[in-house]
Amino acid sequence: MNNEEMKARDLSVLWHPCTQMKDHEWLPMVPMKSGRGVWLEDFDGNQYIDAVSSWWVNLFGHANPRLSKALSDQAHQLEHAMLAGFSHQPVIELSERLVSVTPKSLTRCFYADNGSSGIEAAMKMSYHYWLNRGQPHRSLFITLSGSYHGETLGALAVGNVALYRDTYQPLLIETLTVTAPDAFNREEGESPADYARRCFPEMERTIAENAKRTAAVIVEPLVQCANGMRMYDPVYLSLLREACDRHGVHLIADEIAVGFGRTGTLFACEQANICPDFLVLSKGITAGYLPLSVVMTSDEIYQAFYDDYENLSAFLHSHSYTGNALACAVALETLNIFRDDDIIEQNLKKAQKLHEAFSPVAEHSNVIDFRQTGMIVALELGEGRQQPYPWQQRRGLRVYQHALTRQSLLRPLGNVVYIMPPYVINDDEIEHLATVASEGIDIATRDND
Ligand SMILES: Cc1ncc(COP(=O)(O)O)c(C=O)c1O
């Protein structure tokens, strides 16, 4: 079996995510045969460094021996049992561990099986909490411009990336959008923290004016990944936590992309020293092995649902694969690797290496911004700070195409070339990616067509 054969078979039966399928008339898709560490290998034997961690899920490399063993051991013991009325060891142990490593008020774990469903569960729980507390009019969610929380209808409604959202607008529930404190938009000489403080009054006002009908404010802490890795200062989260408390509104922290060490701490909220009312985790929770998500919340929220059955106040949300035993066993081993291999400490050094390797790439005259938070580095392309390339030119795609010829899987977001690698990447591989990104940016910005 080679790439050509696999592509032909694929294109006759598949419909790929986030893809205009007609592009594949000229843009080859790459069928992967195997993976090992940061490397993926196709059916022709070409290898690629997975610089985007396969949509930000992979933490410890492909076919990681510890994770594969945990998965295999669990498969021989119990693959799945429904979680309503039943339980099992991996889900209990994982929940205990999650409670021990997250901010201290988060004492309850509710599982779903992907990021978007986790967001939906958190939104429903927040709304339902207010209903159970005798406040049925709190159906509004406040969100930030440029936010992304997934693509099921509820998650899409609280997102704000036009590309994904606009088509479905008539299907979406009401939300209010507040300008994000995106440090890219700060004035020259202004610090990200000062800019975040300058942005906050709009959020304060929006919460204050709508508190009685608002269930929650939902944010991606520190990095808006899908919106092109736009970053903001932790002070915004501290101010937001205070404002939510002052006005009696929930705070939902969507750490689906930034949780599990991406930003330099195990969870991004730690950098603002805050505890959300709902923390939603997915992606890295199983280090890229299996779909799983969890909504963590406080005892205060939990108690609002704890009642006699006849009062119909229970949270009846469910998914068939809730708390899947295989996924939980791998998630538990993921946390073991964090503990045993001192990952957060190691990542500080890797983040430094990323900085050293990529800051020279930022010298390119068409790189209009270079930003980094922990293990995420982004380079924004344009002709000037106020002049991003028109999206129709698909400059980032040219970087992607070049990278494939140079053993690298870079998949830019529009004009933003970013690196968000598995944590097992080594210095040589980081250097290689920087060289490839630099070459790709040269090619992508060479002309103005
Ligand atoms: C911040 C954030 N929230 C939610 C999601 C949705 O997760 P999923 O793709 O698993 O539905 C994503 C996915 O990229 C994300 O980045």
PDBQT file of the ligand as one rigid body, heavy atoms in Angstrom, charges set to zero:
ROOT
HETATM    1  C1  LIG A 501     -10.339  26.076  23.519  1.00  0.00    +0.000 C 
HETATM    2  C2  LIG A 501     -11.089  24.986  22.843  1.00  0.00    +0.000 A 
HETATM    3  N1  LIG A 501     -12.307  24.654  23.303  1.00  0.00    +0.000 NA
HETATM    4  C3  LIG A 501     -13.023  23.663  22.751  1.00  0.00    +0.000 A 
HETATM    5  C4  LIG A 501     -12.544  22.938  21.679  1.00  0.00    +0.000 A 
HETATM    6  C5  LIG A 501     -13.379  21.853  21.069  1.00  0.00    +0.000 C 
HETATM    7  O1  LIG A 501     -12.854  20.605  21.367  1.00  0.00    +0.000 OA
HETATM    8  P1  LIG A 501     -13.246  19.361  20.419  1.00  0.00    +0.000 P 
HETATM    9  O2  LIG A 501     -12.589  19.624  19.100  1.00  0.00    +0.000 OA
HETATM   10  O3  LIG A 501     -12.674  18.171  21.127  1.00  0.00    +0.000 OA
HETATM   11  O4  LIG A 501     -14.721  19.325  20.326  1.00  0.00    +0.000 OA
HETATM   12  C6  LIG A 501     -11.284  23.260  21.153  1.00  0.00    +0.000 A 
HETATM   13  C7  LIG A 501     -10.752  22.540  19.991  1.00  0.00    +0.000 C 
HETATM   14  O5  LIG A 501      -9.835  22.949  19.328  1.00  0.00    +0.000 OA
HETATM   15  C8  LIG A 501     -10.537  24.312  21.740  1.00  0.00    +0.000 A 
HETATM   16  O6  LIG A 501      -9.347  24.688  21.277  1.00  0.00    +0.000 OA
ENDROOT
TORSDOF 0
